[in-house]
């Protein structure tokens, strides 16, 4: 069945552009955290107090990075999935309106950009429910998908099913979706990827935009050939407003998109669109 599968427009390779919106929802003692967020471009880890410099680095993503990312997506006629920490959109309502206006999808990325692996089931359920309801308020519809801040619990997927989520992105096991059944309910597992994520340019100063662009193109070329000769594939490209949205990194993204646009048989889809296309040809087991 997998080899006979095609994405919309009879395409064999789907490209998923995932725009992470975390700015304003990161760890901050003003929001009750014990320390500022350790994810910092200069790798500054503080055990207490506020990292005022890094707070403004995050805010850059909202002020300057977001307009650039939205424009390049519009220029290339791409609908992306904005994986958003709900509080970030609460604090940037104009960005939420622009995302909806341009018909991008909003996927839940937590209520805040915080880890949930320590949460008991009821605490995690409230965290997920709070994110879901917040996004409904800021964007007009409930999110159909979920992406954690990497670490999750044994209860996460069950809670997502209870809360009527359609797909789950906390998986890195394949280049194609699958169904997972818990009890009498099933959810689409839509694998994500870390290796193509722009976060590498924050955590490794030696990883340049040219390195990232080459890696994206190499990944695309390999998956493109596999999709033709072996079976359908998905390529995930994860970007952040505060990272790829910097002027010196935008050309890397542009050059990658130019490369992709030179190929036939490629479809850009949101995660929700990918899940719908998957279910049409590989029906829910339960």
C-alpha angles and dihedrals in degrees: 000000000000093000090051092050121111131185118227116301088030089285124158099198123056120197116207115197107199117192112194115212108193103134112124093017098071124112112295131159088228087067093049100270122138094230142007119273112285093213099099130151090231092045092240109164115191123189094205143001129042126303096215093178094054091046088061090046088059091045089056087069091060097040103041111000098056096057090050094048092046091049096050091048089051092046090055094039093239126154109209136192111244106206098203134187097225096228090057090061092044088057094043104042093160089059091049089054092050092050091052093042091057091048097244120153122248115215121187115254096178129291087270126012091260139122119265101187092103095053125108116228098268094045091050092046090055090046091053094042092049091053092048094050093044093053090049088055097047099036105027099242137063116256114253095202141049136210120179127209086268100277120074140162138253087257098053099090094043090052091049090054091048089052093050099249114166102207140013125212101191093107134095100177104108149003093245134056127253139185123253121195125205115181107318097336133081132204131190114246106213106190118224128198133228099187094068094044120118090224087091088074089061100044096041115042090193091061102093130195088254089055090050093047092050091049091051092049093046090050092048093048092051095046091044091057092044091050090056100043105025111023145294120312143186123220116201122205113188118196136172128215092230095045114035087026092072113105094239091056101043094082090058089058092044093050091051092051091048089054093050093046089059091068132077125220094045124123127192110212138167117242090254091052090048091051092049092049090048094051093049091062102027105038125212110276092219 
